[in-house]
Amino acid sequence: MSTETEINPKDYQQHDKDTGSADYQIALLTKRIKHLTEHMGEHKKDFASRRGLLTMVAQRRKLLDYLKGQSEERYQKLIKGLGLRR
């Protein structure tokens, strides 16, 4: 993985044992998506990984939409912290 901006999902936990909050799940998915994106750059014909990547992107999109509806403030903080475009 690139060392320029390492995503640490633990920074987005609500408490120590938090693994289910939307913030944490989005951060974790973003880390996995970035890793798979780099993999796809080297292995262009790995269609199974491509399908998994698209599934993760769709899941992250759903979680982002949910978070935006629940708390606009947390949503804005999260996308700024993760460097997402929206």
N, C-alpha and C positions, 0 to 999 in steps of 0.2 A: 504494500500500500504506500501511497505517497506520504511523505512526512510533512508536507506543507501545512495542512490543516487536519490534524487527527481528531476525529469525533469521539468523544467519550460520553456514551449514553448515561453514565452515572451522574453527569452534571445536570441531567433533566429529571432525575427522580424526585418525587414529592417527599419521600422519607426513605430510610435505609433499606427497607425490604420491598420497596415499590418496584414491581415488574409489570404492572398492568395498566398504568396510566397512559393516556394517549401520547403525552409528551415523550415518555420513555420509549414507547413502541415506535414512534416516528423517528426518534434519534437512532434507535437500533436498526430499523429498516434502512435509514439513510446510510449508515455505515456499511451495511451489507450490499446495498445498491452500488455504492462507490467501488467496493471491492469487485463486484461482479462486472461492472462497467470496464474496469481495467482488464479483467480476464477476457472479456469479449473483444477487446482491442487486439489481443494476441491470437485468440481462437475464434475467428469469424464464423466458422461452420459449426460451432457448438450450439445446436438448436435447442437442446434440453435446458442448457443454462440460460439461453435467451428467453425461453418460455418462463422459467423461474424468475428471471429479472423483470419481465413484464408483469407477472403476478404481484411481485413485491411493490412495483411502482403503483399499480392499481390499488393495492391495500394501503399504501402510504397516502395516496390521494384521498381515499375514503376517510382515513383517520384525520387528515388535515381538515377536510370539510366538517367532520364531526367537532373537532376542537374549535374551529372558527365559530360554529354555532353555539358552543358552550361558553367560550371565553375568548373574545377578540384580543384581549391584552396578552394572554398566554400564547395565542396563535402568532401574533406579531413578534413577540419575544423569541419564539421558537424558530420561525423562518429566518429571522435576522441572525440568530446564533448558529444555525446550521448552514446558512448561506444559500437557502432555497430562493428561487426567483420570484415567487408570488408576493 
